[in-house]
Amino acid sequence: MAMTLSEIWVYPVKSLGGIRLTNALTEERGLRYDRRWMIIDEENVFITQRVHQKMALIDVALLDEGLKIFLRTDPDDFVLVPYQPATARPVTVKVWDDTAEALTVSDEADAWLSRHLALNVRLVTMPDSTERKADPRYAQHDENVSFADGFPYLVISQASLDDLNSRLAEPIEMRRFRPNFVISGTEPFAEDGWKQITIGNLHFEVVKPCARCVLTTINPDTAEKGAEPLKTLATYRRNGNKILFGQNVTAQDFGELKVGDPLTVLE
């Protein structure tokens, strides 16, 4: 069976809803628009669904004039965020162990998000001038990464999810794992053995397995937290104290990808 790119996802605002695309442009930091925006608290530290589960119910759309951030339950309640920041005040932000230079985006967006999250927060964006390095133990070419947790891209095979769902009482969607690329036509967990791949005519390096966290246990439709899928994954995907699902990837050249592009394993 031919291996193909079956889904493309971007998550413009870290930890808010994802957007499924039919084509996308690859860049060093990740897909264009992917996690280039982030919500920070009063200490300039990033916030995520891990603690603030309400974020799961806020969606994002890419419009010509900017990002539309809206409530899934009430799409008419939204704020429009310009691609070029309106306030553009510099701020040093914290993402895990990294500090990075960011820019504020708009007072209107800050007010809207603060109201709906019941927190005093700000929306920031990563300018092209900011350097945030992926872990050099795995990313061998000094790659920069966006506000993503650690690496520019995440790939998961559909067969891996199908295998997991065959073990669960209630199946879950791929959205729980927030991949950028979903690949069809493989055996379960085939991606664990990949080192060098091409998708379409673009070359990627598969650098390390992705360790999964409690964010995967949050239902993206309801924002409710449960035990699955980590409980079941721990029975057969545990390595030490980590539960692995998907592979982190870096891009070695850049261009356009589209759903249906073939995947070839080079190594």
C-alpha positions as CSV (number, residue, x, y, z in Angstrom):
1,M,0.0,0.0,0.0
2,A,1.3,3.5,-0.9
3,M,2.1,5.8,2.0
4,T,0.5,9.2,1.6
5,L,0.0,12.4,3.5
6,S,-3.7,12.2,4.5
7,E,-4.0,15.1,6.9
8,I,-2.2,18.5,7.5
9,W,-2.8,20.4,10.7
10,V,-1.7,23.8,12.0
11,Y,-2.3,25.3,15.5
12,P,-1.8,29.0,15.0
13,V,-2.2,29.9,18.7
14,K,-0.5,27.5,21.0
15,S,-3.0,25.2,22.8
16,L,-6.1,26.6,21.1
17,G,-8.0,24.7,18.4
18,G,-6.3,23.3,15.3
19,I,-7.1,23.9,11.6
20,R,-7.1,21.1,9.1
21,L,-5.7,22.2,5.7
22,T,-5.5,20.7,2.2
23,N,-2.1,22.3,1.5
24,A,0.5,24.2,3.5
25,L,4.0,25.8,3.3
26,T,6.9,24.4,5.3
27,E,9.3,26.6,7.0
28,E,12.2,26.0,9.4
29,R,10.1,26.7,12.5
30,G,7.2,24.5,11.3
31,L,4.3,24.9,8.9
32,R,3.5,28.5,8.1
33,Y,1.3,30.0,10.9
34,D,1.8,27.0,13.2
35,R,2.2,28.1,16.8
36,R,3.5,31.5,15.9
37,W,1.1,33.0,18.5
38,M,0.9,32.2,22.2
39,I,-1.1,33.3,25.3
40,I,1.0,34.4,28.3
41,D,0.0,35.1,31.9
42,E,1.0,38.1,34.1
43,E,4.4,36.6,34.6
44,N,5.0,36.4,30.8
45,V,4.8,32.6,31.1
46,F,2.9,30.5,28.5
47,I,-0.4,28.9,29.4
48,T,-1.9,25.7,27.9
49,Q,-4.8,23.4,28.2
50,R,-2.8,21.3,30.7
51,V,-4.0,23.8,33.4
52,H,-6.5,25.9,31.6
53,Q,-8.9,23.4,29.9
54,K,-11.2,26.1,28.6
55,M,-8.6,26.8,25.9
56,A,-9.8,23.5,24.2
57,L,-13.1,25.3,23.4
58,I,-11.6,28.2,21.6
59,D,-11.0,27.8,17.8
60,V,-9.0,29.7,15.3
61,A,-9.5,30.4,11.6
62,L,-7.1,31.8,9.0
63,L,-8.7,34.7,7.2
64,D,-7.2,37.1,4.6
65,E,-7.2,39.9,7.2
66,G,-5.9,38.0,10.1
67,L,-6.7,35.3,12.6
68,K,-10.3,34.9,13.8
69,I,-10.3,33.6,17.4
70,F,-13.8,32.4,18.4
71,L,-15.8,30.4,20.8
72,R,-16.7,27.0,19.3
73,T,-20.0,27.1,21.0
74,D,-20.8,30.6,19.7
75,P,-18.8,31.5,16.5
76,D,-20.3,34.9,16.5
77,D,-18.3,35.7,19.6
78,F,-14.9,36.4,18.2
79,V,-11.9,38.7,18.0
80,L,-10.0,39.4,14.8
81,V,-6.2,39.4,15.2
82,P,-4.1,41.1,12.6
83,Y,-1.2,39.1,11.1
84,Q,1.0,42.2,11.7
85,P,0.8,43.1,15.4
86,A,-1.0,46.3,16.2
87,T,0.6,47.1,19.5
88,A,4.0,45.4,18.9
89,R,5.4,45.9,22.4
90,P,8.5,43.7,23.0
91,V,8.2,41.2,25.7
92,T,10.5,38.4,26.9
93,V,8.4,35.2,27.3
94,K,9.0,31.8,29.0
95,V,8.2,28.6,27.1
96,W,9.2,25.6,29.2
97,D,12.9,26.1,29.9
98,D,13.3,28.6,27.1
99,T,13.1,32.4,27.0
100,A,12.2,34.0,23.7
101,E,11.6,37.5,22.4
102,A,8.0,38.1,21.4
103,L,5.7,41.0,20.5
104,T,2.3,41.9,21.9
105,V,-0.4,41.7,19.2
106,S,-3.5,43.7,20.1
107,D,-5.2,45.1,23.2
108,E,-8.5,43.9,21.8
109,A,-7.3,40.3,21.6
110,D,-5.9,40.5,25.2
111,A,-9.2,41.7,26.5
112,W,-11.2,39.1,24.6
113,L,-9.0,36.2,25.8
114,S,-8.8,37.5,29.4
115,R,-12.6,37.6,29.5
116,H,-13.2,34.1,28.2
117,L,-10.4,32.5,30.1
118,A,-11.1,34.4,33.3
119,L,-7.5,35.3,33.6
120,N,-5.4,38.4,33.0
121,V,-3.6,37.2,29.8
122,R,-1.9,38.6,26.7
123,L,-1.5,37.3,23.2
124,V,2.0,37.5,21.7
125,T,3.5,36.6,18.4
126,M,7.0,35.4,17.5
127,P,8.8,37.7,15.0
128,D,11.1,36.3,12.4
129,S,14.1,37.8,14.2
130,T,13.6,35.6,17.3
131,E,15.7,32.5,17.6
132,R,14.5,29.6,19.7
133,K,16.5,26.5,19.1
134,A,15.2,23.0,19.0
135,D,17.0,20.6,21.4
136,P,20.5,20.2,19.8
137,R,20.8,16.7,21.1
138,Y,18.3,15.7,18.4
139,A,18.0,18.5,15.9
140,Q,21.4,18.4,14.2
141,H,21.2,21.5,12.0
142,D,20.7,24.3,14.5
143,E,17.0,24.5,13.7
144,N,14.7,27.1,15.2
145,V,11.3,26.2,16.4
146,S,8.1,28.2,16.9
147,F,6.2,28.3,20.3
148,A,5.7,24.5,19.8
149,D,6.7,22.4,22.8
150,G,10.0,21.3,21.3
151,F,10.3,20.6,17.6
152,P,9.0,22.1,14.4
153,Y,6.9,19.2,13.2
154,L,5.0,16.1,14.5
155,V,4.1,13.1,12.4
156,I,1.8,10.2,13.3
157,S,0.5,7.4,11.2
158,Q,-3.2,6.7,11.0
159,A,-2.5,3.1,11.7
160,S,-1.0,4.0,15.0
161,L,-4.2,5.7,16.1
162,D,-6.3,2.8,14.7
163,D,-4.2,0.4,16.8
164,L,-4.8,2.5,19.9
165,N,-8.5,2.8,19.2
166,S,-8.8,-1.0,18.9
167,R,-7.7,-1.1,22.6
168,L,-10.0,1.6,23.9
169,A,-13.6,1.3,25.1
170,E,-14.4,4.6,23.2
171,P,-12.4,5.6,20.2
172,I,-10.7,9.0,20.1
173,E,-9.8,11.3,17.3
174,M,-6.3,12.2,16.0
175,R,-7.0,15.8,17.2
176,R,-6.0,14.6,20.8
177,F,-2.4,14.3,19.7
178,R,-2.1,17.6,17.7
179,P,0.0,16.3,14.8
180,N,1.1,18.4,11.8
181,F,1.2,15.4,9.4
182,V,-1.0,12.2,9.4
183,I,0.3,9.4,7.2
184,S,-1.9,6.7,5.7
185,G,-0.9,3.4,4.2
186,T,1.5,2.2,6.9
187,E,1.7,-0.5,9.6
188,P,1.0,0.7,13.2
189,F,4.0,2.7,14.6
190,A,5.9,2.4,11.3
191,E,7.0,5.9,12.0
192,D,9.1,4.7,15.0
193,G,11.6,3.3,12.5
194,W,11.9,6.3,10.1
195,K,15.0,8.5,10.1
196,Q,14.9,10.2,6.7
197,I,11.7,10.7,4.7
198,T,10.4,12.7,1.9
199,I,6.8,14.0,1.6
200,G,6.1,15.1,-1.9
201,N,9.6,16.4,-2.9
202,L,10.5,17.8,0.5
203,H,13.0,16.2,2.8
204,F,12.5,15.7,6.5
205,E,14.5,14.2,9.4
206,V,12.8,12.2,12.0
207,V,14.7,13.1,15.2
208,K,13.0,11.6,18.3
209,P,9.8,10.0,19.6
210,C,7.2,12.4,21.1
211,A,6.6,11.9,24.8
212,R,2.9,12.5,25.5
213,C,1.4,14.5,28.4
214,V,-2.0,15.0,30.1
215,L,-3.1,17.3,27.3
216,T,-4.0,14.2,25.3
217,T,-6.5,13.3,28.0
218,I,-8.6,16.4,27.4
219,N,-11.6,15.9,25.2
220,P,-11.3,18.6,22.5
221,D,-15.1,18.8,22.2
222,T,-16.0,19.2,25.9
223,A,-12.7,20.3,27.6
224,E,-13.3,17.5,30.1
225,K,-10.3,15.5,31.3
226,G,-10.2,11.7,31.6
227,A,-7.7,8.9,32.1
228,E,-7.5,7.9,28.4
229,P,-5.6,7.6,26.2
230,L,-2.6,7.7,28.5
231,K,-3.8,4.9,30.7
232,T,-4.0,2.5,27.7
233,L,-0.9,3.8,26.0
234,A,1.1,3.2,29.2
235,T,0.4,-0.5,28.9
236,Y,2.4,-0.8,25.6
237,R,4.0,2.5,24.6
238,R,5.9,3.3,27.8
239,N,9.7,3.8,27.7
240,G,11.1,4.5,31.2
241,N,8.9,7.3,32.6
242,K,7.7,8.5,29.2
243,I,4.7,7.4,27.0
244,L,5.5,7.7,23.3
245,F,3.2,8.4,20.4
246,G,4.3,10.0,17.2
247,Q,7.6,11.3,16.0
248,N,9.2,14.8,16.1
249,V,10.5,16.0,12.8
250,T,12.6,18.8,11.3
251,A,12.5,20.0,7.7
252,Q,15.6,20.1,5.6
253,D,14.1,22.0,2.7
254,F,11.0,24.1,2.3
255,G,8.1,24.4,-0.1
256,E,4.4,23.4,-0.4
257,L,2.8,20.2,0.7
258,K,-0.6,19.0,-0.1
259,V,-2.9,16.2,1.0
260,G,-2.3,13.1,-1.1
261,D,1.5,13.7,-1.5
262,P,3.4,10.4,-1.3
263,L,5.7,9.6,1.6
264,T,9.0,7.8,0.9
265,V,11.2,6.4,3.6
266,L,14.9,7.0,2.7
267,E,16.4,5.6,5.9
